[in-house]
Amino acid sequence: MSTQRLRNEDYHDYSSTDVSPEESPSEGLGGFTPGSYQRLGESNSTTWFQTLIHLLKGNIGTGLLGLPLAVKNAGLLLGPVSLLVIGIVAVHCMGILVKCAHHLCRRMNKPFLDYGDTVRYGLECSTSAWIRNHSHWGRYVVDFFLIVTQLGFCCVYFVFLADNFKQVIEAANGTTTDCHNSEVVVQMTTMDSRLYMLAFLPFLVLLAFIRNLRILSIFSLLANVSMLVSLVMIYQYIVQRIPDPSHLPLVAPWKTYPLFFGTAIFAFEGIGVVLPLENKMKDSQKFPLILYLGMAIVTVLYISLGSLGYLQFGAAIKASITLNMPNCWLYQSVKLLYSVGIFFTYALQFYVAAEIVIPVIVSRVPEHYKLVVDLLVRTAMVSVTCVLAILIPRLELVISLVGSVSSSALALIIPPLLEVTTYYGEGLSPLTIIKDALISILGFVGFVVGTYESLCELIQPSPGKNSTSAFI
């Protein structure tokens, strides 16, 4: 999950890493010494292992399953190398965010800053009077991209659930116990994948009505277990009898590379979890080590699954590797298991956007209408993600578009600029400025080109790419 604000039923503002809603803000900030970086919620602090697990959870989702297609869009050699480079840059930007948050906490006498407030106070450190006077827009920009990113995740989940359930149901009559044949046999056509999305809509609306994060944590556990089992089964299949890779291009045509970038940065967009996890950790001095260890594991996982998946299925790789799994009961259950995990994860991703949007709206209505308005807004937001998924029913395009538009901004563009504005007045070295400028330019180019290519592919699909449905 990304940086968010917990609120109790009266919509008082609590940080996700502060005190629980049962505690008062004053209790959560007790003992704070001005100028220090105080840990919040000490009684609920996490160990290094718990922090590592949360970090892994925050970076592993549907983007992982789309990486084999991303490697195809970049090439067998260029794809893994690019994933490694993007991983290194993304982790570096996470480190920048943590460093700036610490610096600004000491400077502003704040116990904790989330992503939005870190950018806001960073802009207040600028040497430009105009930027200082408009620093509050930093908070708005981050919140905007967080909303776009999280609701984009939710759109991806709708398409993912529809595609996987459609394949399982339509091939049910031909599902066998023979798991050596990777061909998916079409038995019957039931209904369009868009109708599956509509079928999921009421269930996801009910799931989004859950406002207690502690209840959602139970669903998070179920999601983690089901997705872990699915990944183990996927790995054990793709490492068997890998075909001769000599016919696969080492470098794909450059026109498809922007689609690779969007998918890759979508997968690596876990920067929103960094500050809450760091603040919640019992021994924060170990967090940089945990960050680099966790992201190293994530990067290895991404590169290995992306490369092995492409090697195993070649040019036939689909938008999600689960759609390439054999038509036997074992691997059909893998698709269902991962889909169950994604279904429950929807509520967690939706929670972030809801806690930014809903309090602003609910605060403007009378007390006795708050609950009704809350539920109506949640229903509307879930419905919007469903409608957008119906309008763009191609999984790889939704992933690439969300990654290019919002994930690149949060993960690559904003953190380097934040470092420049935060430290420039204190004597920032020219090499650091050049480095930050190059990273931001990389993110901006990826943002523009990736968005353009995704929209072009959406408007005028390449031959044979009309849908990411299981049966093209």
Buried (B, 14 or more C-beta within 10 A) or exposed (E): BBBBBBBEEEBEEBBBBBBBBEBEEEEBBEEBEEEEBBBBBEEEBBEBEBBBBBBBBBBBBBBBBBBBBBBBBBBBBBBBEBBBEBBEBBBBBBBBBBBBBBBBBEBBEBBBBBBBBBBBBBBBBBEEEEBEEEBEBBBEBBBBBBBBBBBBBBBBBBBBBBBBBBBBBBBBEEBEEEBEEBEBBEBEEEEBBBEBBBEBBEEBBEBBEBBEBEEBEEBBEBBBEBBBBBBEBBBEBBEEEEEEEEEBEEEBEEEBBBBBBBBBBBBBBBBBBBBBBBBBBBEBEBBBEBBBBBBEBBBEBBBBBBBBBBBBBBEEBBBBBBBBBBBBBBBBBBBBBBBBBBBBBBBBBBBBBBBBBBBEBBEEEEEEEBEEBBBEBBBEBBEEBBBBBBEBBBBBBBBBBBBBBBBBBBBBBBBBBBBBBBBBEEEBEEEBBEBBEEBBEBBBBBBEBBBEBBBEBBEEEEEEEEBBBBBE
